[in-house]
Amino acid sequence: MNADFLLIQRMKRGEEDAFDVFVRKYYESILNYCRYRCFDAGYAEDLAQETFVCFFKNLSYYRFQGKTQNYLYTVAGNLCKDFYRKKKNIPTAQEELSGYNIVNPIEAAMERMSVEEAVRALPQEQQEVVILHYFQGMKLRETAEILQVGLPLVKYRLRQAKAGLARFMGKEEAYGDRKKNPGICGADVD
C-alpha cells in the first residue's frame, strides 16, 4: 500500500505525528517552488505554510489519487497566482536576494538576478512549466498533471520558454544569423 495513502489516513484520524511527518516530507520542495514563483523569501515561506494550512483545512474532502505532491504543487501554484493578483509592489533586487545563502555575493547575485529576470519575462504559462520542470525536477508528464493540461502543450510551452530565455539572455544570435542570411549552408545571399 502507498505510504502517502497510509499517512493521509492517519492524519484523517487526527494522529499528530502524521502531520509532522507529512510536512517534513513535502515542505522543502513546496518552499522551493514558492521561492521560484514568488522571488521573495519571506512571502515564499508564508505561501508554503499557507499551502499546508489549506491542505489540512480540506483534508476531510481530499481523495487520495496517488499524487499528493502534485496536489500540493497545484495548491501552492494557485496561492502564488493569488499573491500576485493582490500584490501591487514588486520587490527590489535586494529584497529578492535576502534569505539566500550566497558564497560569492556579487557573482551569485548577478547570476540569480539575470535568471530570475529572464524567467519573469516569460508569459505565466511558460514560467510555470520552467519552474516545475527545471527548478523542481518534475518530469514533463508530472508537470502536465499538475498544470492540468496535455503533455503536448507542456512540451510546446517548454520549447517556447527556451526560445524566450535564449532571446532574453542574449543567446539568440545563433538563431538570428540564420534568419538574416538564409543562404545555402550558411553562405550569404546578396
Secondary structure, DSSP 8 states (H G I E B T S, - for coil): --HHHHHHHHHHTT-HHHHHHHHHHHHHHHHHHHHHHH--HHHHHHHHHHHHHHHHHTGGG----S-HHHHHHHHHHHHHHHHHHH--S---HHHHHTT---SSHHHHHHHHHHHHHHHHHS-HHHHHHHIIIIIS---HHHHHHHHTS-HHHHHHHHHHHHHHHHHHTT--HHHHHHHH---GGG----
